[in-house]
């Protein structure tokens, strides 16, 4: 900063403030404020899920599982209508997948279409039961595990 002193009486001292650094600092503070308020506003008020559903194409090779809880609070899993334990579910899943792969010409067959696991979970079933079923089916080798839900009354499907 230099200031002109003395000499000619027509010359005036330069007393303007350089506002560029001030504007830079204010913009940085504004960006920080916007980012932190967005994070801070997130609350834990939940009312999930309103499900937009697509009709399921049922194929005979797909596995239909039903998950609920017994009267004592333990998990109950049904393969079609047959109750199974976690170990039986894993064994049946591996056997079903292996049989389907063999039926389509082996693991190196072109256009191999693997079956899916469709889970129907009771609304009052704890997540540990449904999560355990998903985990077991993934361990068995099922790449696609989906949920079957009942649409709300009067709902329409979006086929577009």
C-alpha positions, -999 to 999 in steps of 0.1 A, spaced: 0 0 0 14 33 -10 0 67 -2 10 98 -19 21 124 5 31 160 -2 39 177 -33 11 189 -54 -21 201 -37 -43 186 -64 -32 151 -56 -54 133 -30 -45 103 -9 -58 69 -21 -82 57 6 -103 31 -12 -106 -4 4 -98 -34 -18 -131 -54 -16 -120 -84 -36 -106 -104 -6 -137 -95 14 -160 -108 -13 -139 -140 -16 -141 -147 21 -179 -140 22 -185 -164 -7 -165 -191 10 -184 -186 42 -217 -187 23 -208 -220 7 -198 -234 40 -231 -222 56 -252 -238 28 -234 -271 30 -236 -274 68 -273 -263 70 -282 -290 45 -266 -316 66 -280 -303 99 -316 -301 86 -318 -339 80 -341 -353 106 -351 -389 114 -388 -386 108 -396 -417 88 -428 -428 71 -415 -450 44 -424 -468 20 -451 -457 -4 -444 -483 -30 -448 -478 -67 -450 -514 -79 -446 -532 -111 -465 -564 -118 -443 -595 -112 -438 -619 -140 -441 -653 -123 -420 -680 -138 -422 -716 -127 -385 -717 -119 -387 -688 -94 -386 -696 -57 -415 -683 -36 -406 -677 0 -429 -666 28 -415 -651 60 -433 -646 93 -428 -651 130 -440 -679 152 -460 -673 184 -427 -676 204 -411 -648 183 -388 -670 163 -386 -666 125 -406 -689 103 -396 -693 66 -417 -713 41 -405 -726 8 -438 -725 -11 -460 -740 17 -433 -761 34 -416 -748 65 -378 -748 64 -350 -740 87 -321 -718 77 -298 -747 68 -326 -764 48 -332 -731 30 -296 -729 20 -295 -765 9 -327 -762 -11 -315 -729 -27 -282 -744 -38 -299 -775 -51 -326 -755 -70 -300 -733 -86 -278 -762 -96 -307 -781 -111 -318 -750 -131 -283 -744 -144 -280 -781 -154 -314 -779 -171 -303 -750 -192 -271 -767 -204 -245 -761 -177 -227 -731 -163 -212 -721 -196 -245 -721 -216 -253 -690 -236 -283 -670 -224 -284 -686 -190 -315 -673 -171 -312 -678 -134 -343 -681 -112 -352 -654 -88 -362 -656 -51 -394 -638 -43 -400 -630 -6 -434 -623 9 -429 -608 43 -456 -604 69 -459 -567 79 -452 -576 116 -422 -597 109 -389 -583 123 -363 -573 98 -338 -598 112 -361 -626 98 -364 -611 64 -327 -600 63 -316 -635 73 -337 -650 45 -322 -626 19 -287 -634 32 -293 -671 30 -306 -669 -6 -276 -648 -16 -253 -674 0 -271 -700 -20 -262 -681 -52 -294 -663 -61 -284 -630 -77 -319 -616 -78 -339 -615 -46 -371 -595 -47 -401 -586 -25 -437 -593 -32 -460 -566 -17 -497 -559 -17 -505 -526 -34 -527 -502 -15 -564 -503 -25 -572 -483 -56 -535 -482 -68 -527 -487 -104 -496 -499 -120 -473 -478 -141 -464 -498 -172 -444 -470 -189 
